[in-house]
Amino acid sequence: MKNFLAIDTSSNYLTVAAVKDGEEFSVFLPDCTMKHSVSFMGAVDEVLKKAGLTLPECDFFAAVVGAGSFTGIRIGISAVKGFCLACGKPALPVTSFETIAYNAVGGKKLCLVDALHDSYYACGYEGERVSLAPCYLAEEEVLALSAKGYALCAASPLPIGEKTKVQIVDPVKGLFGAVRSLSEKGAFGELNALYVRKSSAELNREKGE
């Protein structure tokens, strides 16, 4: 088992996970809205101390690249790129959808991330195979896919959960599971943000133009 450090700053929560000699260590902060930049390095230091692990001892570093918070994604990617450069180690990009899909129960599932205003970032899976590419859906579109047999899954409670069943996956276990599965497949590469739709700032700028 390879040693690694993995970061998820894509949502309101913050997850930092590490593995050393097959043993798992983590820090999970459930409410980091607009605070990832403040809490991030302290959480990394805490996990490394728990694991008795140093950055150079990691075989690779992983970051969740989206979909999710535009600012949070940039923070995580920038930090992990820095770790990789400083230590000369490879990067493993992980999507927020993979942290859900690789740990949710069932074959055909729709992994959801809250995009606010009754809209969702979504990606469909059958097992670990993508059956619906990442997309931006309105609530009624999600409900329609649910009616067609997709089990709805997420890493945190969603507003749509008041209208239909949504399976909630533990985000810490989800990150560990996705990183392990993807690293075993050799899915290392560039850390490029997965922006399913344009940011509010970009949309507003286009409206102004």
C-alpha angles and dihedrals in degrees: 000000000000123000114242147163119218130190132198115186096147098104142038088280129064123223125186115179133180137181124202120179090342096308120120126226128176149167119208123188109188098200117039099138106163089349103089093107091053098044101034105085093041090055091048091051091048093052094047091051091048090051097041085233133140126205094248089054091061115101091207143349127231133201133184104238099191169216097213141057111017093212095041093051092053091050094053096044094048093050095047092046087055092051091049093049094046094048100033092236132138126259127231116206114210126184123221086237091059092053086060102036097049091056106032120103118244140045107256111043141159112216113210137198119187111250091178129237092069091301132117143199105230143183127182125220139184102199103316094330118103109240097169119034119232109286145160113251137183118230093257090054091053091050090050091054089047089055088053092059106275113138108221116233134178142163094235137021115287133203089241087063087080089066104036142008117284121185110223116214122202103252093212094052088041093057093047092048096048094046092049094048095045095044091051087054090051093240094161120144148109120340103235120167115248104222107178091187137010120275121259089251091055093046092048091048091052091050089052091052 
